[in-house]
Amino acid sequence: MKWRGRRGSRNIEDRRGRSGGGGGIRLGGVGGVGVLAVLAIGYFLGIDVTPLLEDGQGGGTQTTQTRELTAQEQAAGEFVAVTLADTEEVWTEIFDRQLGRSYDAPVLVLFSQRTTSPCGGASGATGPFYCPADKKAYLDTAFFATMRDRLGADGDFAAAYVVAHEIAHHVQNELGILPEANRARGGASEAQSNRISVMIELQADCFSGLWAQRAEARFGSLEPGDVDEALNAARQIGDDVLQRNAGRVPQPHTFTHGTAEQRQRWFARGYESGELAQCDTFSASQL
């Protein structure tokens, strides 16, 4: 992905390097916001990768001292800012041309190790997430290394896919999809609730593919192999692949984000069509 020297978004809230910490992490403490409050990628787009990230470290209260960002962290922040800027321009265009309305871009919070949000606390182990309560996306840029080293999803466009997917959840929120789905889950069985989650995540994958297509056409920023990097990332965070890599037999009734094949297929659908209407997973005869 061609990103160096390009415009970066100003909608970045950088919490890295600040003092903080203390207290426990309430990963499930989303309260009334509901299950859609934390839609994570690592949770990569919602998948709980904590079992893959644990190194036997204990919990407990920690205090982080203020520090300067490393060169690697600075570069990662610049990369995210450029990718976010691309999403802003692309979704502004799509909302205008395909929906006849304006797009309200979100803020993206960069954090290191742990942070808090109206949707609860989070750590780097949970992966990126989107919080509908404050309409902000949250990302620990160290997750990019986790993708590369532990999830087998290498490449800068795999990282761009992470950002695009979380922004796709914001798009869903702007369109009223997340609130409606959350209400539907309220009276649903566990199996039905999981299926709704899969629809949400696959639609976000499709929106990510749509963004990639428009970014390629608008900015000429994609390079050979970039789409393959995104498709590989989609495969590596499929529910079936993650469960298998964790030493478990895949249990389809527990899937909440879709199989590797589904995630790749819906990303490709968005990329090939370039149309929002083609990403309607809720009306699809086959997920």
Residue pairs with C-beta under 8 A, 6 or more apart in sequence:
1 83
1 156
1 157
1 160
1 221
1 222
1 223
1 226
2 219
2 220
2 221
2 222
2 223
3 78
3 79
3 82
3 83
3 156
3 221
4 78
6 82
6 85
6 219
6 221
7 82
7 85
8 78
8 81
8 82
8 84
8 85
9 81
9 82
9 84
9 85
9 88
9 105
9 108
11 84
11 88
11 105
11 106
11 107
11 108
12 77
12 80
12 81
12 84
12 107
12 108
12 109
12 110
13 107
13 108
13 109
13 110
13 136
14 77
14 109
14 110
15 109
15 110
15 111
15 112
15 115
16 69
16 73
16 77
16 110
16 111
16 112
16 141
17 66
17 67
17 68
17 69
17 73
17 112
18 64
18 66
19 63
19 64
19 65
19 66
20 63
20 64
20 114
20 115
21 61
21 62
21 63
21 64
21 113
21 114
22 61
22 62
22 63
23 61
23 121
24 59
24 121
25 59
25 114
25 121
25 122
25 123
25 126
26 120
26 121
27 38
27 120
27 121
27 122
27 123
27 126
28 120
29 120
29 121
30 37
30 38
30 119
30 120
31 37
31 120
33 118
33 119
33 131
33 132
33 133
34 182
34 185
34 186
35 182
35 185
35 193
35 197
36 132
36 178
36 181
36 182
36 185
36 200
37 119
37 120
37 131
37 132
37 133
38 46
38 119
38 120
38 122
38 126
38 129
38 130
38 131
39 45
39 46
39 129
39 130
39 166
39 169
39 200
39 201
39 204
40 46
40 47
40 48
40 122
40 126
40 127
40 128
40 129
40 130
41 47
41 127
41 128
41 129
41 143
41 162
41 165
41 166
41 237
42 48
42 49
42 53
42 125
42 126
42 127
42 128
42 143
42 146
42 237
43 49
43 126
43 127
43 128
43 129
44 127
44 128
44 147
44 151
44 162
44 165
44 233
44 237
45 162
45 165
45 166
45 201
45 204
45 205
45 237
45 257
46 129
46 197
46 201
46 256
46 257
47 127
47 237
47 239
47 242
47 256
47 257
48 126
49 125
49 126
49 127
49 146
49 150
49 151
49 242
50 125
50 126
51 246
52 150
52 151
52 242
52 245
52 246
53 124
53 125
53 146
53 150
54 125
62 114
64 112
64 113
69 77
73 112
73 141
76 141
76 144
77 110
77 141
79 156
79 159
79 160
80 108
80 110
80 139
80 141
80 163
83 159
83 160
83 163
83 164
84 108
84 163
84 167
86 211
86 215
86 218
86 219
86 221
87 105
87 163
87 164
87 167
87 211
88 103
88 105
89 218
89 219
90 211
90 214
90 215
90 218
91 103
91 105
91 167
91 171
91 211
92 102
92 103
92 105
93 214
93 218
94 103
94 210
94 214
94 276
95 101
95 102
95 103
96 102
96 103
98 275
98 276
98 277
99 276
103 174
104 135
104 174
106 130
106 135
106 136
106 137
106 167
106 170
107 135
107 136
107 137
108 136
108 137
108 138
108 139
108 163
108 166
108 167
109 115
109 117
109 136
109 137
109 138
109 139
110 139
110 140
110 141
111 122
111 138
111 139
111 140
112 124
112 140
112 141
112 142
113 123
113 124
113 140
113 142
114 121
114 122
114 123
114 124
115 121
115 122
115 138
115 140
116 122
117 129
117 131
117 133
117 134
117 136
117 138
118 131
118 133
118 134
119 129
119 131
119 132
119 133
119 134
122 129
122 138
123 140
124 140
124 142
124 143
124 146
127 143
127 146
128 137
128 138
128 139
128 140
128 143
128 162
128 163
128 165
128 166
129 137
129 138
129 166
130 136
130 137
130 138
130 166
130 167
130 169
130 170
130 173
131 137
131 138
132 173
132 178
132 179
135 170
135 173
137 163
137 166
137 167
137 169
137 170
138 166
139 162
139 163
139 166
143 162
144 159
144 162
147 153
147 154
147 158
147 159
147 162
147 233
147 236
148 154
148 158
151 233
151 236
151 237
152 232
152 236
153 229
153 232
153 233
153 236
153 237
154 229
154 232
155 225
155 226
155 229
155 232
155 233
156 226
156 229
157 212
157 222
157 223
157 225
157 226
157 227
157 229
157 230
158 229
158 230
158 232
158 233
160 212
160 226
160 230
161 208
161 212
161 229
161 230
161 233
161 234
161 267
162 233
164 207
164 208
164 211
164 212
165 204
165 205
165 207
165 208
167 211
168 203
168 204
168 205
168 207
168 208
168 211
169 178
169 200
169 204
171 207
172 178
172 200
172 203
172 204
172 207
173 179
177 200
177 203
177 282
178 200
181 196
181 199
181 200
181 282
184 196
185 192
185 193
185 196
185 197
188 196
191 253
194 253
194 254
194 255
194 256
197 256
197 257
198 255
198 256
198 257
198 258
198 262
198 281
198 287
199 281
199 282
199 287
200 281
201 256
201 257
201 258
201 263
202 257
202 258
202 262
202 263
202 266
202 281
202 287
203 266
203 279
203 280
203 281
203 282
205 234
205 258
205 263
205 266
205 267
205 270
206 266
206 267
206 269
206 270
206 278
206 279
206 281
207 270
207 276
207 279
208 230
208 267
208 270
209 230
209 266
209 267
209 268
209 269
209 270
209 271
209 272
210 270
210 271
210 273
210 274
210 275
210 276
210 278
210 279
211 270
212 222
212 226
212 227
212 230
212 267
212 270
212 271
213 270
213 271
213 272
213 273
213 274
214 274
215 221
215 222
216 222
227 271
230 267
231 264
231 267
231 268
234 260
234 263
234 264
234 267
235 241
235 260
235 261
235 263
235 264
236 242
236 260
237 257
237 260
237 263
238 257
238 258
238 259
238 260
238 261
238 262
238 263
238 264
239 250
239 254
239 255
239 256
239 257
239 258
239 259
240 250
240 252
240 255
240 259
240 260
241 259
241 260
243 249
243 250
243 251
243 254
244 250
252 259
257 263
258 266
258 287
262 287
266 279
266 281
269 278
269 279
270 278
270 279
273 279
281 287
